[in-house]
Amino acid sequence: MKDISPQLQNQIAQYQNLQQQLQVLGSQRVQLEAKLREIQGTLEELNKITKETPVYKSIGMLLVRQEDRDALKKELEEHQETLTIRVKSLQKQEKALSERYESLASKIQAALGTTQTPAESS
């Protein structure tokens, strides 16, 4: 096990890099999914309340009253659509990276397996 080829060392480094990338993508996806759920909940509540109920929008540290509900709803729906597209894109990236990650893991295991004697592998 002491003599690991440069190629195998490179594969291990790639494997670790892919692992980090997967963690970052997963974290980003979770954050976007949380924002998406928040927007969906906001839209549901906006549809439940009466026209007379005042509605406010958070802008930085301020809550600003919104008179044009349709514009607010449209803005939320557009944001929802954008986030949905971004989440799907991250999911595709995660899937592709995950497949590369698994493939590389198999190659590394196979390479390490070939360096063992038959007695060590049983």
C-alpha positions as CSV (number, residue, x, y, z in Angstrom):
1,M,0.0,0.0,0.0
2,K,3.0,2.3,0.4
3,D,3.7,2.4,-3.4
4,I,0.7,4.2,-4.8
5,S,1.2,5.2,-8.4
6,P,1.0,8.9,-9.4
7,Q,-2.1,8.0,-11.5
8,L,-3.8,6.6,-8.4
9,Q,-2.8,9.6,-6.3
10,N,-4.3,11.8,-9.0
11,Q,-7.5,9.8,-9.0
12,I,-7.7,10.0,-5.2
13,A,-7.3,13.8,-5.3
14,Q,-10.0,14.0,-8.0
15,Y,-12.2,11.8,-5.8
16,Q,-11.8,14.1,-2.8
17,N,-12.4,17.2,-5.0
18,L,-15.6,15.6,-6.4
19,Q,-16.7,14.9,-2.8
20,Q,-16.2,18.6,-1.9
21,Q,-18.1,19.7,-5.0
22,L,-21.0,17.4,-4.2
23,Q,-21.2,18.8,-0.7
24,V,-21.2,22.4,-2.0
25,L,-23.9,21.6,-4.6
26,G,-26.0,19.8,-2.0
27,S,-25.8,22.7,0.4
28,Q,-26.7,25.2,-2.4
29,R,-29.6,23.0,-3.5
30,V,-30.9,22.7,0.1
31,Q,-30.8,26.5,0.5
32,L,-32.6,27.1,-2.8
33,E,-35.2,24.5,-1.9
34,A,-35.9,26.3,1.4
35,K,-36.3,29.6,-0.4
36,L,-38.6,27.9,-2.9
37,R,-40.8,26.5,-0.1
38,E,-40.9,29.9,1.5
39,I,-42.2,31.5,-1.7
40,Q,-44.7,28.7,-2.2
41,G,-46.0,29.3,1.3
42,T,-46.1,33.0,0.8
43,L,-48.1,32.6,-2.4
44,E,-50.5,30.2,-0.7
45,E,-51.1,32.7,2.1
46,L,-51.5,35.5,-0.3
47,N,-54.3,33.6,-2.0
48,K,-56.0,32.9,1.3
49,I,-56.3,36.4,2.6
50,T,-59.0,38.9,1.6
51,K,-58.4,42.0,-0.7
52,E,-58.9,44.2,2.4
53,T,-56.0,42.6,4.3
54,P,-52.9,44.8,4.1
55,V,-49.9,43.1,2.5
56,Y,-46.3,44.1,3.2
57,K,-43.0,43.3,1.4
58,S,-39.7,43.1,3.1
59,I,-37.1,45.4,1.5
60,G,-33.9,45.2,3.4
61,M,-34.7,46.3,7.0
62,L,-38.1,47.8,6.0
63,L,-41.6,46.4,5.5
64,V,-43.3,48.4,2.8
65,R,-47.0,48.2,2.2
66,Q,-47.9,46.8,-1.2
67,E,-51.0,48.1,-2.9
68,D,-50.6,46.2,-6.1
69,R,-51.1,42.6,-5.1
70,D,-51.2,41.3,-8.7
71,A,-47.7,42.8,-9.3
72,L,-46.5,41.3,-6.0
73,K,-48.0,37.9,-6.9
74,K,-46.4,38.0,-10.4
75,E,-43.0,38.9,-8.8
76,L,-43.2,36.0,-6.4
77,E,-44.3,33.6,-9.2
78,E,-41.4,34.7,-11.4
79,H,-39.0,34.2,-8.5
80,Q,-40.5,30.8,-7.8
81,E,-40.0,29.8,-11.5
82,T,-36.4,31.0,-11.4
83,L,-35.6,29.1,-8.2
84,T,-37.3,25.9,-9.7
85,I,-35.0,26.1,-12.7
86,R,-32.0,26.7,-10.6
87,V,-32.9,23.7,-8.3
88,K,-33.4,21.4,-11.3
89,S,-30.0,22.6,-12.7
90,L,-28.3,21.8,-9.4
91,Q,-29.9,18.4,-9.3
92,K,-28.6,17.6,-12.8
93,Q,-25.1,18.8,-11.8
94,E,-25.3,16.7,-8.6
95,K,-26.4,13.6,-10.6
96,A,-23.6,14.0,-13.1
97,L,-21.0,14.6,-10.4
98,S,-22.3,11.7,-8.3
99,E,-22.0,9.4,-11.3
100,R,-18.4,10.5,-11.8
101,Y,-17.8,10.1,-8.1
102,E,-19.1,6.6,-8.0
103,S,-17.1,5.7,-11.2
104,L,-13.9,7.1,-9.7
105,A,-14.5,5.2,-6.4
106,S,-14.8,2.0,-8.3
107,K,-11.6,2.7,-10.2
108,I,-9.8,3.5,-7.0
109,Q,-11.1,0.4,-5.3
110,A,-10.1,-1.8,-8.2
111,A,-6.6,-0.2,-8.3
112,L,-6.2,-0.7,-4.6
113,G,-7.6,-4.3,-4.9
114,T,-4.9,-5.2,-7.5
115,T,-2.1,-4.1,-5.1
116,Q,-3.3,-6.5,-2.4
117,T,-2.2,-10.1,-2.3
118,P,-5.0,-12.7,-2.5
119,A,-4.6,-13.4,1.3
120,E,-5.1,-9.7,2.1
121,S,-8.3,-9.4,0.0
122,S,-10.1,-12.2,1.7
